[in-house]
Amino acid sequence: MKFRIKHITRYEYAEPVSLCQNLARLTPLTNEHQTRQSCSFTISPAPSYLGEHKDYYGNLVTRFDIPEQHKVLEVSVTSEVLVLEKPQSLLFSFDVAWEQVRDEIARGLTADMLFAKEFTYASKFIELLPSLKEYALLSFKPNRPLLDATRHLMHRIFTEFQYDPAFTTLSTPLQTVIEHKRGVCQDFAHLAIGCLRSIGLAARYVSGYIETLPPEGQEKLEGADASHAWFAVYLPGSGWMEFDPTNDIVPGSQHIRLAMGRDYFDVTPLKGVLFGGGSNVLTVSVDVARV
């Protein structure tokens, strides 16, 4: 399946910005799930410097500097991605008990295992709370296969938590999400990752997009799509298996991967520093269309 994604980020500032330096993680990944065929940036005002590098987790980061005064910043990224028909469900046939996976990761005898071990610790947005372990163990019964238990955890989050975009912000603690059982895709991914890490498993955050289809007989609205987030758990010998708790599905041909990290902090689509600006209004428009 081939997709064209257009992602527009626009900041309107109350006061002039005299200088800004930015990092954008808006270039889709090329990995075992997909191939990036093209990606282009249009930035206004035009930057004086534009470059790119890969970060520690393999994400492509675009850096740009704008030294001229401005009150509006717009970053438009157009990408084409071929999502490969590679059903992750095949990995379930290699499933093993979650305690065995936990113990293998703890020993960390290979380079892959040592890297996975880094995803067992707390991170900026994911504190390893006792309530997370308690919630996780309702799915992770003794000797239950890892992927089967993770799928069960995903389903519980989907059924027990309410999607509510008005309830949380980036600063909302994970404990608040647990207590009120409300949040958005980012919160549900953080919740699942925290549960898995709390029992010694390796889990990472995945940012990207998901194709949405309009109701039958209606046209798809421009800008109606949005960024999405889900999580992946590590299975030794097979790699990272992805789960989408917001939609209660194992990601397939409609999920497009943008970046991966410990949590949202590692994959923020656009962040930076600026001088001036005062308050600002942020608008984001995303379109995901089949080519």
Backbone as a ProteinNet text record, in pm:
[ID]
protein_1_A
[PRIMARY]
MKFRIKHITRYEYAEPVSLCQNLARLTPLTNEHQTRQSCSFTISPAPSYLGEHKDYYGNLVTRFDIPEQHKVLEVSVTSEVLVLEKPQSLLFSFDVAWEQVRDEIARGLTADMLFAKEFTYASKFIELLPSLKEYALLSFKPNRPLLDATRHLMHRIFTEFQYDPAFTTLSTPLQTVIEHKRGVCQDFAHLAIGCLRSIGLAARYVSGYIETLPPEGQEKLEGADASHAWFAVYLPGSGWMEFDPTNDIVPGSQHIRLAMGRDYFDVTPLKGVLFGGGSNVLTVSVDVARV
[TERTIARY]
85.3	0	89.9	63.1	142.9	59.1	121.4	52.2	130.6	55.4	114.3	64.4	158.3	124	165.9	74.9	106.9	80.1	184.3	178.5	220.1	127.2	153.9	144.9	251	254.4	269.5	182.8	183.4	178.3	273.6	276.2	250.9	157.7	132.8	164.3	259.8	310	249.2	229.4	174.6	276.6	404.2	513.4	614.7	693.2	792	894.7	932.6	1042.3	1165.6	1275.5	1396	1488	1479.2	1564.3	1499.3	1499.9	1455.9	1543.2	1568.3	1643.9	1557.5	1539	1438.5	1491.7	1430.4	1454.6	1320.9	1313.8	1189.9	1210.5	1125.3	1122	993.6	997.2	880.4	908.8	1022.8	1058.3	1027.3	936.7	901.3	1022.2	1015.8	1122.1	1122.6	1239.3	1251	1297.3	1214.7	1249.1	1181.1	1169.9	1112.6	964.5	898.4	755.4	724.1	818	784.7	910.8	891.5	1000.1	961.8	1043.8	1021.7	1070.1	980.9	1017.7	1054.3	998.1	1034.3	989.4	1053.5	1014.1	1072.3	987	1034	975.8	1059.2	1020.5	1002.4	897.9	880.6	862.5	955.2	956.4	947.8	858.6	842	837.8	926.8	1027.5	1135.6	1203.5	1307.7	1421.9	1468.7	1578.2	1713	1802.7	1939.5	2025.4	1981.8	2053.4	1950.8	1977.8	1890.8	1979.8	1970.9	2053.3	1980.5	2038.5	1974	2077.9	2034.2	2118.7	2028.6	2084.6	2009.9	2037.4	1931.4	1951.1	1987.9	1998.8	2043.1	1952.6	1823.7	1727.4	1705.9	1782.3	1772.3	1670.4	1610.4	1516	1591.1	1536.5	1597.5	1548.6	1642.6	1611.5	1653.4	1561.4	1590	1608.1	1722	1748.5	1743.4	1676.1	1676.3	1677.1	1744.6	1758.4	1698.4	1624	1567.7	1611.6	1706.5	1758.2	1681.1	1586	1513.6	1386.7	1343.5	1225.4	1099	1010.9	885.9	781.2	656	545.2	466.9	501.4	437.8	546.4	539.7	629	541.9	567.9	493.2	590.7	572	654.8	562.8	582.7	501.3	590.2	549	627.2	538.2	584.9	511.3	596.8	539.1	613.3	533.2	604.7	542.5	607.9	523	571.3	501.7	578.9	524.4	522.3	402.9	388.9	384.2	470.5	486.6	380.1	334.4	236.3	311.5	340	414.7	337.3	245.8	160.7	239.8	226.3	296.9	238.4	117.5	52.1	135.4	224.9	309.7	400	433.7	522.2	457.5	325.7	258.4	292.5	331.3	366.9	499.3	577.1	705.4	695.3	574.3	552.6	608.4	663.9	717.8	668	681	634	700.4	621.3	673.7	784.5	780.5	886.8	1020.3	1015.6	1138.3	1198.5	1113.2	1161.3	1219.7	1150	1199.6	1338.5	1357.8	1486.1	1596.4	1564	1663.6	1709.3	1614.7	1649.9	1734.7	1701.7	1777.1	1922.1	1945.7	2083.1	2157.1	2088.8	2146.4	2276.4	2275.1	2399.4	2439.8	2350.3	2382.1	2364	2413.8	2400.6	2253.6	2172.4	2029.8	1961.7	2000.6	1939.3	1978.8	2103.2	2148.7	2075.6	2053.5	1978.7	1834.8	1772.8	1635	1625.1	1728.1	1726.4	1709.3	1756.3	1741.1	1594.1	1507.4	1364.4	1287.3	1359.4	1293.4	1289.5	1356.9	1368.4	1265.4	1249.2	1163.2	1221.2	1135.1	1178.3	1103.2	1124.4	1073.8	923.6	845.2	700	643.3	729.9	680.9	753	686.8	737.4	686.5	771.1	731.2	656.8	527.8	442.4	394.8	372.4	315.9	181.8	101.9	-29	-14.9	94.7	117.4	144.6	226.6	256.7	129.9	51.8	-73	-166.8	-176	-263.3	-208.5	-76.9	-15.4	-37.6	-25	-30.4	-169.1	-269.9	-402.4	-404	-311.7	-298.1	-181.9	-76.4	44.8	42.7	-40.6	-49.8	73.3	105.5	223.3	224.1	337.7	365.3	279.8	212.8	133.7	227.5	205.5	292.4	293.8	411.2	430.8	332.6	323.7	241.8	93.1	55.6	-83.7	-121.9	-34.5	-61.1	-62.8	26	30.5	-95.3	-141.7	-266.6	-383.4	-382.6	-487.8	-480.9	-359.2	-340.5	-391.8	-357.8	-404	-556.9	-620.3	-767.2	-829.7	-769.4	-822.1	-812.6	-701.6	-687.8	-794.8	-815.9	-915.8	-1056.6	-1090	-1226.5	-1248.5	-1143.7	-1159.5	-1127.5	-1060.8	-1024.1	-1101.7	-1139.9	-1217.1	-1127.2	-1142.2	-1067	-1128	-1048.5	-1099.4	-990.2	-988.7	-883.8	-885	-992.7	-1000.8	-948.2	-915.5	-881.4	-733.8	-644	-501.6	-424.1	-305.9	-206.3	-73.2	32.3	163.7	209.6	162.2	206.9	119.4	14.7	-72.1	1.8	14.5	85.7	15.1	91.8	37	-57.3	-27.5	-114.5	-255.4	-265.3	-396	-473.5	-404.1	-467.6	-522.7	-443.1	-485.1	-607.8	-606.4	-715.7	-846.9	-839.1	-961.6	-998	-904.1	-927.9	-972.4	-899.8	-927.7	-795.6	-796.4	-676	-685	-568.2	-558.5	-453.5	-426.1	-336.6	-200.3	-149.1	-20	-25.2	-133.3	-148.5	-161.6	-237.4	-258.4	-128.4	-48.5	82.1	173.1	177.9	258.7	212.5	81.8	25.8	71.1	57.1	96.2	245.8	325.6	471.3	508.3	445.4	472.6	436.6	325.1	285.3	390	435.4	532.6	667	712.9	841.7	834.9	720	706.9	726.9	714.5	737.7	863.5	951	1081.8	1090	984.5	985.7	1028.5	1074.8	1121.5	1009.1	976.3	869.4	909.3	874.7	910.4	789.7	802.9	697	715.4	606	609.2	516.4	567.6	483.5	464.8	354.3	330.3	192.2	135.9	3.9	-74.9	-207	-293.5	-394.9	-415.4	-512.7	-652.9	-728.7	-868	-956.5	-1067.1	-1158.4	-1288.9	-1348	-1472.1	-1590.8	-1700.6	-1821.2	-1862.8	-1929.1	-1969.2	-2055.4	-2019.3	-2095.4	-2051.3	-1951.6	-1904	-1759.4	-1721.8	-1585	-1498.9	-1373.8	-1279.1	-1243.7	-1248	-1218.1	-1068.3	-1025.4	-883.6	-840	-727	-675.9	-745.5	-828.5	-905.8	-823.3	-708.4	-623.4	-541	-467	-386.1	-267.5	-170.5	-60.8	-116.8	-47.7	-95.6	22.1	-7.9	96.4	51.8	147.4	121.1	249.8	260.9	379.4	425.5	548.2	604.2	671.8	660.1	724.6	829.9	938.8	1051.8	1039	1049.7	1049.6	1184.1	1271.3	1404.8	1396.3	1481.9	1486.3	1391	1291.5	1193	1190.7	1229.3	1231.8	1116.3	1071.7	972.1	833.4	739.5	601.6	514	439	363.2	217.1	162.4	22.9	-34.1	-159	-226	-344.7	-326	-434.1	-548.9	-526.1	-634.6	-740.1	-695.9	-787.2	-800.6	-726.4	-732	-695.8	-586.4	-542.2	-390.5	-344.9	-202.6	-177.2	-91.9	-70.9	-34.7	-95.4	-70.4	-45.4	-115.1	-84.9	-137.4	-214.8	-266.4	-189.5	-86.8	-3.5	127.4	163.1	285.1	375.1	498	588.2	669.6	673.9	747.5	876.5	866.4	983.2	957.6	1066.8	1057.4	1149.3	1109.8	1191.8	1137.7	1190.2	1146.2	1004.7	972.7	838.2	824.9	717.8	690.9	806	876.5	985.3	1090.9	1117	1220.3	1175.6	1044.8	994.9	909.6	920.6	841.5	855.3	743.6	752	830.6	810.3	879.9	904	1029.9	1062.2	1187.3	1206.7	1323.9	1326.9	1412.5	1425	1405.1	1350.2	1329.2	1347.2	1372.1	1384.3	1265.8	1187.7	1069.3	947.3	848.3	729.4	612.4	639.3	529.3	440.2	309	216	204.7	150.9	138.4	14.1	-28.9	-139.2	-83.5	-102.1	-51.1	-165.9	-149.5	-244.7	-167.8	-224.8	-163	-265.2	-224.5	-311.2	-238.6	-305.7	-246.1	-341.9	-289.5	-365.6	-289.6	-356.5	-299.7	-387.4	-329.4	-408.1	-337.5	-415.7	-359.5	-320.8	-207.3	-161.6	-212.3
-118.7	0	125.1	217.5	338.8	459	544.4	660.3	788.4	896.6	1030.2	1102.3	1155.7	1223.6	1369.1	1458.7	1601	1647.7	1696.6	1736.8	1883.6	1969.3	2112.9	2157.5	2220.3	2277.5	2428.2	2502.4	2648.3	2711.2	2798.3	2877.7	3023.9	3084	3227.5	3291	3384.6	3442.9	3580.6	3610.8	3741.6	3852.5	3819.7	3915.7	3860.1	3946.2	3897.5	3803.1	3700.9	3611.3	3657.8	3681	3731.3	3619.5	3502.1	3388.6	3261.2	3155.5	3024.3	2915.2	2814.3	2696.3	2574.7	2486.8	2381.5	2244.8	2140.1	2001.3	1939.2	1878.9	1817.2	1668.4	1589.2	1444.8	1418	1455.4	1448.5	1371.9	1302.9	1220.2	1074.7	1010.9	871.9	778.5	674.8	575.9	485.7	429.8	314.5	199.6	94.6	-20	-145.2	-248.4	-374.5	-363.2	-256.3	-239.5	-152.8	-66.8	31.4	85.4	148.4	212.3	356.5	449.6	591.3	614.6	661.3	683.4	828	921.4	1062.3	1139.3	1252.6	1340.6	1479.2	1581.7	1717.6	1814.7	1911.6	2015.2	2148	2221.7	2361	2442.7	2535.5	2610.4	2759.5	2827	2971.8	3038.6	3140.9	3195.9	3092	3115.1	3022.1	3019.8	2902.8	2893.8	2930.9	2979.7	3008.3	2882.3	2784.7	2656.8	2545	2439.8	2322.8	2199.8	2108.9	1988.6	1874	1755.1	1640.8	1543.1	1465.8	1362.6	1255.6	1140.4	1036.1	1047	1030.3	1035.2	895.5	882.8	758.5	641.1	668.6	561.6	534.1	603.4	579.6	666	763.1	854.2	961.4	1002.2	1108	1242.7	1325.8	1455	1566.4	1658.6	1775.3	1896.5	1962.5	2083.1	2204.4	2310.8	2434.2	2556.1	2661.8	2787.6	2900.9	2989.2	3106.8	3230.5	3308.1	3423.7	3552.3	3551.4	3674.8	3686.6	3808.8	3833.7	3783.8	3719.7	3668.2	3652	3653.6	3631.3	3504.4	3442	3316.6	3219.3	3096.5	2990.4	2877.4	2836.3	2724.7	2622	2497.7	2386	2285.2	2265.9	2172	2057.7	1934.7	1817.1	1724.2	1689.7	1597.1	1472.8	1356.7	1230.8	1127.3	1035	918.1	794.1	702.8	584.9	460.7	358	228.6	139.9	107.9	20.7	-123.1	-205.9	-342.5	-433.6	-527.9	-626	-735.7	-708.2	-803.5	-825.8	-920.3	-938.6	-976.1	-895.1	-922.5	-1042.6	-1081.4	-1193.7	-1322	-1329.6	-1446.8	-1466.4	-1356.1	-1365.8	-1440.2	-1443.7	-1509	-1657.3	-1716.6	-1858.5	-1883	-1774.8	-1787.8	-1735.6	-1719.3	-1659.7	-1749.3	-1686.2	-1758.5	-1690	-1757.7	-1705.8	-1571.6	-1478.5	-1344.1	-1342.7	-1433.9	-1437.4	-1476.7	-1565.1	-1604.8	-1485.7	-1407.5	-1287	-1188.5	-1165.5	-1074.2	-1115.8	-1244.3	-1291.9	-1281.3	-1307.8	-1294.9	-1150.4	-1057.3	-915.7	-871.8	-919.4	-883.1	-928.5	-1045.8	-1094.3	-1013.1	-969.8	-882.1	-931.4	-1050.4	-1112.5	-1074.5	-1014	-976.2	-825.8	-773.4	-629.9	-590.8	-674.2	-645.4	-645	-738.7	-748.3	-629.7	-587.4	-471.5	-345.5	-332.6	-216.6	-222.5	-341.6	-356.8	-324.7	-359.4	-336.9	-188.9	-100	43.5	84.4	2.6	33.6	-31.4	-78.4	-133.7	-33	81.4	178.8	291.1	366	484.2	586.5	672.2	779.2	906.5	1011.7	1143.8	1144.9	1081.4	1083.1	954.5	858.3	729	692	717	677	536.1	451.4	313	307	334.2	343.1	205.3	186.5	59.6	27	130	107.8	49	80	24.1	-125.8	-164.1	-307.1	-384	-326.1	-389.4	-409.2	-307.3	-315.8	-417.7	-421.2	-513.1	-658.2	-690.4	-830	-891.7	-810.5	-865.6	-935.6	-896	-960.4	-1059.2	-1027.7	-1109.7	-1212	-1313.9	-1424.1	-1514.1	-1594.4	-1681.1	-1768.9	-1766.6	-1850	-1816	-1703.9	-1666.1	-1616.9	-1655.3	-1608.7	-1456.4	-1400.8	-1255.5	-1182.2	-1223	-1148.7	-1166	-1282.5	-1305.2	-1214.7	-1204.3	-1117.9	-971.5	-932.7	-793	-758.2	-849	-825.3	-808.6	-888.6	-878.3	-742.6	-697.5	-566.1	-456.5	-465.4	-367	-361.3	-477.4	-482.4	-421.3	-444	-387	-235.3	-182	-36.3	19.7	-48	-3.3	-2.1	-102.8	-113.7	-37.4	-19.6	40.4	189.1	241.9	383.3	454.8	578.2	656.8	754	758	853.7	992.1	1084.6	1218	1321.8	1384	1480.5	1606.7	1629.8	1750.7	1727.6	1602.6	1572.2	1591.6	1551.8	1554.4	1652.6	1690.7	1766.9	1693.3	1748	1684	1675.7	1766.1	1770.1	1687.8	1622.9	1542.9	1418.5	1397.3	1279	1149.9	1046.2	916.5	864	895.3	851.3	909.5	1032.7	1095	1020.8	979.5	902.2	771.1	705.9	578.7	598.6	701.7	723.9	758.6	839.4	886	802.5	715.7	628	705.9	812.2	896.1	943.4	971.4	1023.7	1012.7	1021.8	1011.5	906.1	889.5	782.4	788.6	908.8	925.4	871.3	902	854.9	703.1	645.7	501.1	427.1	485.6	425.5	432.1	548.3	561.9	465	450.6	359.9	216.1	170.4	32.6	11.7	108.3	98	91.4	177.4	176.4	43.5	-15.1	-146.1	-251.6	-254.3	-354.5	-335.8	-212	-187.3	-219.2	-199.9	-221.9	-367.8	-459.2	-601.4	-652.3	-558.8	-596.2	-621.1	-585.2	-605.4	-477.8	-493.1	-378.9	-332	-202.8	-147	-8.1	25.2	156	223.7	353.8	440.3	455.7	449.1	466	581.1	680	787.6	769.1	820	807.1	853.4	784.1	818.1	689.4	705.4	593.9	644.3	566.3	605.7	601.3	708.4	710.6	723.7	653.4	653.7	722.2	802.9	873.3	777.8	818.7	735.8	710.2	598.2	560.1	668.7	704.7	805.4	948	967.2	1102.3	1117.9	1241.4	1270.4	1291.8	1255.6	1276.8	1424.5	1480.5	1622.1	1645.5	1753.2	1788.6	1824.2	1769.7	1798.4	1722.4	1622.9	1550.5	1445.8	1407.6	1309	1375.9	1295	1348	1255.8	1305.1	1218.8	1111.4	1000.4	889.1	833.1	750.5	689.5	551.9	460.7	327	277	148	99.3	-33.1	-72	-199.1	-267.4	-398.5	-478.8	-566.8	-593	-667	-816.4	-896.3	-1042.1	-1092.2	-1143.3	-1187.9	-1286.2	-1262.6	-1348.6	-1307.2	-1224.9	-1181.5	-1031	-956.2	-810.5	-745.2	-631.5	-548.9	-573.3	-607.2	-634.4	-517.2	-461.9	-339	-367.4	-277.9	-285.2	-143.2	-129.8	1	-3.4	41.7	32.7	128.8	235.8	329.3	263.7	174.3	108.8	-41.9	-94.5	-236.5	-324.6	-289.6	-368.1	-382.8	-487.8	-502.5	-424	-320.6	-235.5	-316	-272.7	-340.5	-241.4	-258.3	-179.7	-36.5	0.2	136.6	222.3	166.4	241.5	281.7	408.4	462.3	511.5	458.5	489	614.4	703.2	828.7	825.6	786.3	784.6	690.7	650.1	559.8	608.7	585.9	626.9	572.5	626	578.2	625.2	747.7	802.8	923	1001.3	1112.7	1212.3	1230.9	1328.9	1301.4	1174.7	1137.9	1156	1169.2	1170.3	1293.6	1397.5	1518.8	1565.1	1583.1	1616.5	1744.2	1848	1974.4	2042.4	2072.5	2143.8	2226.7	2326.6	2412	2522.6	2619.7	2736.9	2861.2	2965.3	3089.2	3208.4	3323.9	3449.4	3537.3	3573.8	3655.8	3569.3	3624.4	3547.3	3563.1	3565.5	3572.3	3449.8	3468	3356.5	3317.2	3197.2	3152.6	3068.1	3058	2969.8	2865.1	2738.3	2627.4	2559.3	2538.2	2458.4	2351.7	2231.5	2119.2	2056.7	2034.4	1971.9	1851.1	1736.4	1614.3	1550.6	1512.2	1437	1310.4	1197.5	1068	1014.2	996.3	953.9	840.1	744.8	638.1	693.2	649.6	692.7	592.6
0	0	0	-92	-100.2	-54.8	27.7	82.2	55.2	37.4	36.8	162.5	240	364.7	355.1	386.8	394.7	536.6	601.1	742.4	751	790.6	799.7	946	992.8	1127.8	1115	1182.5	1171	1310.2	1337.7	1461.7	1426.8	1496.8	1485.6	1620.8	1621.8	1745.6	1771.6	1899.1	1937.6	1916.3	1933.2	1915.6	1815.8	1752.4	1655.4	1717.9	1643.6	1680.7	1603.9	1675.3	1608.8	1560.9	1625.3	1588.4	1640.1	1558.8	1608.7	1550	1631.5	1590.4	1622.3	1525.9	1539.2	1499.8	1560.4	1524.7	1487.9	1370	1323.2	1299.6	1359.3	1331.7	1253.7	1127.6	1040.2	910.6	908.3	792.3	824.1	751	780.9	775.6	857.5	864	741.3	714.7	626.8	713.9	724	807.9	753.8	837.3	789.4	755.9	801.2	777.4	655.2	615.9	512.4	445.4	328.9	256.1	226.4	269.9	237.4	95.4	8.3	-131.1	-159.7	-82.1	-97.2	26.1	47.4	156.9	128.8	131.3	104.2	205.9	245.3	340.8	268.8	305.3	264.3	391.9	416.3	541.7	511.7	582.3	566.1	703.3	723.9	632.1	597.5	487.8	444	544.8	583.2	680.8	620.5	706.1	662.3	665.5	745.2	753.9	754.9	677.5	673.9	659.7	755	750.8	818.4	810.5	873.3	927.2	1025.6	1084.3	1145.9	1176	1245.8	1395	1474.7	1619	1671.2	1800.5	1864.2	1829.2	1807.9	1782.3	1633.9	1548.5	1405.3	1333.8	1403.8	1340.5	1262.3	1147.7	1069.2	1122.2	1164.9	1226.7	1131.5	1104.4	1020.7	1111.1	1097.4	1176.7	1084.7	1131.2	1052.5	1145.2	1097.1	1171.2	1089.2	1155.9	1089.7	1168.8	1115.2	1189.1	1164.5	1070.8	1039.6	1124.2	1145.6	1227.8	1157.1	1236.7	1179.4	1289.1	1247.6	1340.5	1306.6	1195.3	1154.6	1107.9	1157.3	1110.3	1057.9	934.1	877.2	821.4	864.6	817.9	751.4	621.7	545.4	495.8	525.6	486.6	404.8	285.1	198.8	177.3	207.4	198.7	120.9	58.8	-0.3	60	107.2	179	125.9	100.9	62.1	186	234.1	350.4	301.2	357.2	309.5	369.9	290.3	338.1	412	539.9	621.4	750.6	753.4	871.1	996.4	1098.1	1223.4	1296	1258.4	1325.6	1316.2	1215	1200.8	1321.6	1389.2	1504.6	1620.9	1624	1735.7	1742.7	1631.3	1632	1703.2	1727	1797.3	1941.2	1989.8	2120.8	2231.8	2335.7	2451.9	2578.9	2690.8	2818.4	2849.7	2900.8	2924.1	3028.7	3127	3228.1	3165.2	3066.2	2997	2923.7	2857.9	2788.9	2889	2998.7	3103.2	3150.1	3174.4	3225.7	3120.6	2994.2	2887.6	2872.2	2879.1	2866.6	2985.2	3104.4	3224.3	3213.8	3151.4	3135.9	3030	2924.6	2823.2	2764.1	2702.1	2656.2	2514.1	2436.8	2299.1	2281.5	2169.2	2142.1	2131.9	2062	2049.2	2185.1	2270.7	2402.6	2489.8	2478.6	2556.3	2512.6	2382.5	2332.6	2382.4	2375.4	2422.6	2571.3	2646	2791.2	2825.7	2738.5	2762.1	2766.5	2707.3	2703.7	2817.7	2920.2	3038.8	3153	3136.1	3244.2	3231.1	3338.7	3336.1	3238.6	3186.1	3096.2	3132.7	3057.1	3096	3123	3037.1	3051.9	3111.6	3141.3	3191.1	3319.6	3431.6	3561.8	3590.8	3648.3	3674.9	3808.3	3801.5	3919.2	3964.4	4096.4	4144.6	4079.2	4050.1	3988.2	3847.9	3778.5	3645.5	3654.1	3749.3	3766.7	3804.6	3892.7	3934.6	3815.4	3730	3613.2	3512.9	3496.4	3400.2	3438.5	3566.7	3610.1	3596	3571.2	3542.3	3405.9	3318.6	3187.5	3184.9	3257	3253.2	3366.3	3346.1	3440.7	3425.7	3526.9	3518.5	3394.6	3325.8	3208.2	3085.9	3087.4	2970.4	2859.9	2735.7	2625.7	2618.1	2589.8	2591.1	2499.9	2373.2	2278.7	2307.1	2354.1	2391.4	2508.4	2607.4	2723.1	2683.2	2591.8	2547.3	2468.9	2387.3	2314.4	2412.8	2518.8	2621	2690.8	2723.5	2785.4	2692.4	2563.7	2466.1	2464.4	2463.9	2457.7	2582.8	2697.9	2822.8	2821.1	2772.2	2763.1	2669.5	2558.1	2460.3	2520.5	2597.3	2649.4	2779.4	2859.2	2991.7	2997.1	2895	2892.9	2783	2811.7	2715.5	2640.7	2508.5	2427.6	2448.5	2502.1	2536.5	2510.4	2391.8	2357.6	2442.3	2515.6	2598.6	2739.4	2774.1	2913.8	2946.2	2857	2887.7	2801.3	2853.2	2779.1	2794.1	2735.6	2748.9	2893.8	2977.9	3117.5	3211.5	3159.5	3246.4	3294.2	3426.5	3477.5	3438.3	3421.1	3384.3	3492.4	3617.9	3726.7	3712.1	3663.2	3641	3532.3	3428.5	3321.6	3377.5	3462.6	3521.7	3610.5	3692	3787.6	3718.2	3612.1	3545.8	3423.3	3379.6	3264.9	3140.7	3114.4	2997.6	2938.6	2808.7	2745.7	2595.3	2530.8	2385.1	2350.3	2220.9	2177	2245.1	2262.7	2329.2	2471.9	2543.9	2681.9	2687.2	2594.5	2595.3	2561.5	2471.6	2441.9	2564.1	2629.2	2750.4	2859	2874.2	2974.1	2949.6	2826.7	2794.3	2813.4	2770	2785.8	2933.2	3013.9	3158.1	3221.2	3179.5	3231.7	3199.1	3074.2	3032	3102	3111.8	3177	3325.7	3386.6	3530.9	3569.1	3470.8	3499.2	3428.2	3389.2	3337.2	3188.8	3113.2	2968.5	2896.6	2772.8	2693.2	2602.3	2611.5	2528.5	2482.3	2357.4	2304.6	2239.8	2221.4	2170.1	2019.5	1945.4	1801.1	1763.8	1690.8	1639.7	1490.1	1439.6	1296.4	1257.4	1160.5	1109	1087.4	1082.5	1047.1	945.8	840.7	740.1	799.7	782.1	824.7	701.6	703.7	589.7	629.4	540.2	572.3	574.7	637.2	632.6	488.3	465.6	330.5	266.3	144.2	70.7	95.5	183.5	213.5	168.2	133.6	93.6	217.6	202.1	311	319.8	440.5	458.5	459.1	396.2	395.8	536.9	580.4	714.4	824.3	787.3	887.6	961.4	905.2	970.8	1080.4	1154.7	1264.4	1287.6	1362.3	1404.6	1497.4	1503.4	1584.6	1664.5	1763.9	1845.6	1890.9	1899.8	1951.3	2016.2	2045.4	2116	2057.5	2093.6	2049.3	2166.9	2173	2276.9	2211.1	2283.3	2226.1	2253.8	2146.5	2155.2	2104.3	2190.4	2147.6	2030.6	1931.8	1815.3	1705.2	1738	1639	1620.8	1724.8	1714.5	1787.6	1732.7	1798.4	1738	1824.6	1782.8	1823.9	1729.1	1754.1	1789.8	1874.3	1916.5	1923.2	1882.2	1881.9	1979.3	2104.7	2204.1	2178.8	2104	2073.4	1985.4	1896.8	1803.3	1826.6	1925.1	1960.1	1841	1772.7	1657.7	1657.9	1592	1561.7	1433.9	1436.9	1319	1194.7	1083.8	957	846	734.7	615.8	621.4	723.2	732.7	833	896	990	923	935.5	875.7	988.8	996.3	1107.2	1078.5	1178.2	1165.1	1246.1	1373.9	1461.5	1578.4	1645.1	1759.7	1870.1	1996.1	2108.4	2238.7	2349.8	2481.7	2513.1	2472.4	2489.4	2396.3	2415.4	2323.8	2319.1	2428.6	2433.5	2327.3	2298.8	2201	2056.3	2033	1894.7	1864.6	1947.2	1925.9	1780.3	1709.5	1566	1537	1619.4	1596.1	1730.4	1759.2	1881.6	1859.2	1946.5	1929.9	2031.9	2006.1	2092.7	2006.5	2069.6	1995.3	2088.1	2028.5	2100.8	2063.9	2166.1	2142.5	2122.4	2054.2	2019.6	2113.8	2246.5	2341.6	2330.2	2344.2	2329.6	2182.2	2158.4	2019.5	2001.6	1878.1	1840	1745	1780.5	1700.3	1627.1	1497.4	1420.4	1343.5	1340.1	1269.7	1176.9	1052.5	953.5	894.4	892.4	838.8	739.2	625.1	524.9	489.8	499.6	459.6	346.9	228.9	113.6	40.1	-6.8	-88.8	-225.3	-274.2	-406.4	-509
[MASK]
+++++++++++++++++++++++++++++++++++++++++++++++++++++++++++++++++++++++++++++++++++++++++++++++++++++++++++++++++++++++++++++++++++++++++++++++++++++++++++++++++++++++++++++++++++++++++++++++++++++++++++++++++++++++++++++++++++++++++++++++++++++++++++++++++++++++++++++++++++++++++++++++++++

